[in-house]
Amino acid sequence: MKVQLSMLVLFFTIFFSSCQDSEVITTSTDTTLYFPPINSVEWKKEQPEALGWNTTAINELNTFLKDSNTRAFLILKNGKIVLEEYWGNTFLNTGNFTSNSKWYWASAGKTLSASLIGIAVKEGKVSVDDKTSDYLGKGWTSLTSEKEDLITIKNNLTMTTGLDYNVVNPNCYTPDCFQYNKDAGSQWYYHNGPYTILKEVIENAYKTTYNEFTENKLQSRIGMNGEWIETRTNNLYWSTARDAARFGVLLSNKGKWDGNELLTSTYFNEMTNSSQAINPSYGYLTWLNGKSSIQYPGSTASFTSSLSENAPKNMFAALGKNGQIIAVVPDENIVVVRLGEAPSNDLVPVAYHNELWKKINVIIN
């Protein structure tokens, strides 16, 4: 991702916090899901030996991660940190990358946006079956009113708006960038613009900014401390790897944090299951494993394979360009976070993600 130097200077101000890591190492085999305390750097850790993991394979995993430009990596089991490593320097080479360093999520932020819409659904401010124009007004696209009214919030969440993806800037979300291609619901294509505009759905429904909504409705409730930063027509979420891990714990517990329900079970199930028949490996802005077929970003073809043959079949993941990964295995209460620079040139790190799970499996199985 190319970002102008002037923007990087702005970003630098949010990269670090003054907090020091605090850890409590446990060796318990208790499978109760642990929630790290809010407004605290304390986070319980679990020894991999106590879980019966193959510790001799950890060095090989770390070498793979370091050689593939990883900056931060965590594996959580039952909410506790089992593995946590950092490599390299922050942007502008101002210091070593640490647990306090922030990084962009890229398209992994899509799953975060789906969760924010889910909060609005729970509060009765939004319905996935509503027309998108109910929140954005007539003319948010260049379509006729008849065709525009076919597009619902669910279509924005599932990449099925039918809008033309053959545009100069796929991130653009102004009306002139939204042209008709097919009726809503009749095509699946990984198109950023129709996803990004969901922030305006939230802002118009709540009369607040996207950052304020994220902070008040999600971050303050689970202890995250990130920020959405807009660059041209792209809106990227930045946080520490531990913030990403907190989000993973929330998803591992099906949208509930220590008894506090942020997402309804109905919405969470819709979000983490096949949302349409065209690409069953996609939920609400979330990638799903173990499905019969998949359509990859940048392609209109469907392949009879799953997202990752090496990952557990019930895994789902937030995946972003340059290898941003938040993977969740709910039945095992496992969360995997990888942030860093590009291991490949893929829009979404599908092949890299699969290879990563091959390394992880040697440790945890």
N, C-alpha and C positions, 0 to 999 in steps of 0.2 A: 504494500500500500504506500503510495506516494503522498506525503503531506508536506505542505509548504513550511519552510523554516519558521516563518512568523507564527504559524499555528502551533508548531512544536514548542516554541517559547511559552505560549499560553498554556499548553498542556503540562509543561514542566511544573507549574505551580501546584498541580494536583497529584503529582506522582508519588509524593512521600507523606507520611505522617510521622509524628515524633514518638509514637508508641513503640515500645520494645516488646518482642515476643515473650509470651508467658506460656509455659507448658506444664501440664501435669501428666506424667507417664503412668499408665495403668497396665496391668497384666491380667485383667479380668476377662473371662469368657462370657460375660453378661451380654446378651443380644438386644437389650433394651436400647432403643434409638436415643442417642445423646444429642442434645441441642446446646451448642456453645452459648454462653451467656451473652446477652445483648449489652452493648456499651462496655465491653471488656475485651482485652486481648487474650484472656485465658481460653485455652482450647485443650481438652484432654487428648492425650496420645495413647495409642495402643502399640505394643511391641509386636512385630510381625511373627516372632517366634511363638508368642502366646496364641496366635491364630493358626499355627501349624503351617505357615507359609514357607516356601522354599527360599530362604534368605541368600543362598549361594547364587541365585539368578538375579539379584538386585543390581549388582555391578554391571551386568550385561545390559539391563534395562536403562540404567543411568548413562551408560556409554552411548546407547542408541538415541536417547533423548538429547544429550549434549551435542552429538554429531549432527542432529537434525534441527539445530538452532532453537532449541527449547529454552525459554527463560524461566518458567515456573511449572512445577509438576507436583500434584498431590493425589494420593489415594486415601479415601476415607472408608472405614468399615464401621457400621452402626453409628455414624456421626463422628467418630473419633479419627484423628489423623494417624495413619500408619506409616505412610511414606510422604516426605516433603523435601523437595530439592529446588535449588535456584542456581542459574548459571548466567554468565555474561554480564553485560553492562546495560544500564538504562539508556533511553534516548539521550542523545547529545553526549554520551559517555561521561555522565556526571557522577557515576558511582556504580558499585556492584548491584545487581538485581537482587532484591530481598523480599521478604514477606510483606513489606510496606510499599513496594513498588507497584505502580498501576500500569495496566496494559489494556489495549482495546479488545473487545470481544468479536468485532466484525459481525458476521451473520449469526454467530452464537447468540447475539442480542435479539434475534428474532423470537427465540423461545421465551426470553424475558418479556418481550412485547406481548406475546400471546398470553402470558400470565397476567400482565397488567389489564388486558382486555377481560380476562377471566374475573379479576377483582371487580371491574365495572359491571360485569354481568351479575355477579353475586349481590352487588349493591343495587341492582335494578336500574342502573343508568344506561345500560346498553344491552341489546339482544343480538345474538349472532344471526338471527333471521331478519333483522331490520335491514332496510335498504341503506346502503352507505350514504346515499344522498340525504337521508334523514338527519345526518350529522354534519355533512359537508356542504349541503345545499345543492341546488340544481346547477349543472354545468361544471362539476368538479372534473369531468372528463370532456373530450371533444365528441362524445357519442350523442346520438339522438336521445331525447328523454326516454323513449320506449326502451332502448337498449341499455341506457345508463341505469334505469330502474330495475334491471335484472340483476345487478350486482349487489350482493349483500355483504355484511361484515364477515360472514363465513367464507365468502369467496376471497376476500382479502387475506383471511387467515390461512387459506388452503392453496394459494397460488392458482386459483381457478377463475379469475376475473374475466378471462377471455380477451383482455387488452393486448394490443400488439406489442410484442417484445422485440421486434426488429426496429429499434429506435437508436438514435445516436448516443443517448445517455440513458442506460437502463435504470439509473438511480433517480432520474428526474420524476417529480410528482406534480408538475403543473399541468393544467388541462391540455395544453398543446402536446404534451408528451404521452397522453393517454388516448390512443386511437383504437378504433374497433378492429378486432381480428375475428373473433368468434363470440357467440353468445356465452354469457357467464355460465360456468359449470361444465362446459363442453371441451375445455382444454386445460392441461396442467403445464405450467412453465415457470421456472424459477426466475421471477421478475421482481426486482427490489422495489421499484417505485410504488406499486399497489400495496406493498407491506409497509413502507415508510410512512405513508399517509395515515396510517392508523394512529399515529401520534396526534394528528389533528382531530381525529374522532374523539380521543380522550380529552384533549384540551377544550373542544367545543362542548362536550357532554358535562365537564366539570368546571369550566370557566377558570382554568388554571394552567400552568405550564406543565410540560411533560416531566421535567425534573422534579417539580414540586409534588406532582402526583406520585411519581416513583418513590420519592422520599417518604411522603406521608402515609401511603397505602401499602408499601412493601418494605422498603429499606429499614425504616424505624421499627418495624415489627419483627424483623429477623436479624438485625444487626449489620446489614450491609452498608457500605459507604462509597458508592460509585456515583457516576455522573454521565449524563448524555451530552455529547459535544457534537454540534452540527458543523460540518465542513462542506461548503457548497450545497449539494443536494443530498448528501449522505448524513445520516444521524447515527453516530457510534457511541456505544456504551463503554466506559472505562472503569476499571476497578482493580483491586488486588486479586491474586489467585485465591486467597482465603475468602474474599467476598463471593467469588464465583462458587467456592465450595459450600458456602452457606446457602446459596441458591440451589445447589445440588441436593443438599439435605432437605430443603423444603419440598423439592420434587420427589425425593426418595420417600417422603412421608405423604405423598399424594396431595400436596397443596396445603398441608397443615403444619404449623410450627408450634410445637410444645403445647398442644391443645387449642391453639388459635387457628381457626379455619380461614384461610385467605381465598381458597378456591373451592367451589362446591365439588362434590364427588362426581356429579354429572358432567360438569365442564372439564374437570381433570381427565376423566375417562375419554371424552371426546378429543381432548388435546393430545393424548398419548396413545390413541388408536387410529386406525386408518380413517381419514376424514372424507375420502372420496374413492371411487373405484379406479380412476385413471392412474394414480400413483399411490398404491396402498402403503408404501413405505414413508408416507408423509402424513402427519397429524395436523395440528394447528401450529404452523411454523416450527415444527419439531420433527426430527428424523427418527424413524422407527426401524427396529431390526426384526428379523425373523419372518418377514412377509414374503409372499410368493413372487413378487416382481418389484422393480424399482425403475424410476425415471430420474436420471441424474441432472444436475444443474447444467444449463447450456445445451441440453439435448431434448428432442421431441420423441426419441425412441424409448421403448420400454424393454427392459431386460429381465429374463426369468432368473433372478438372483436376489439375494437379500442385501441389506446395507453392509453388513460385516459378517462373513462366515466364521470369523474367529471370536467375535463377541457373543455373550449370552443372548439367546433368542429374544428374551423379553426386554432387552436393553433399549432405551431411547436416548437421544442425544441432541444437544445444542451444538451445532457445528458451524465454524466460520472460516473464512479465507485465511490463508497463512497458518493454518493448523490450530485454530482456537477450538478447544474441545471441552464440553461439560457433559460427560456420559454418566448415565444413571442406570443401575441394575436394581430395581425396587425389591425383588424377592430376596436379594442378598444384602440389601442395604449398603451397596457399594457405590461410591461416587469417584469418578476420575476427572481431574482437571489438568489440562495442558494449555499453557499460553506461550506464545513465542513468535519467532520469525518464520518465514515460509520454509517448510520442508519440501514443497513442490509448488507447481504453478496452478494447481487445481482451484476452481472457484470454492469448492468445499473439500476438505481433506479426507475424502472417502478412502483412498488407497492407504494413506498414511495412518488413518484411524484404525484400519483393519490390521496393519502391521504392528501397531502399538498394542492392540489386544493380544496378538500372538505372543508378544514379550510378557505381557501381564499374566497371561494364562499359565506360563511356566512357573510363576511365583505363587499365584493364589490357588491353583488346582493341585 
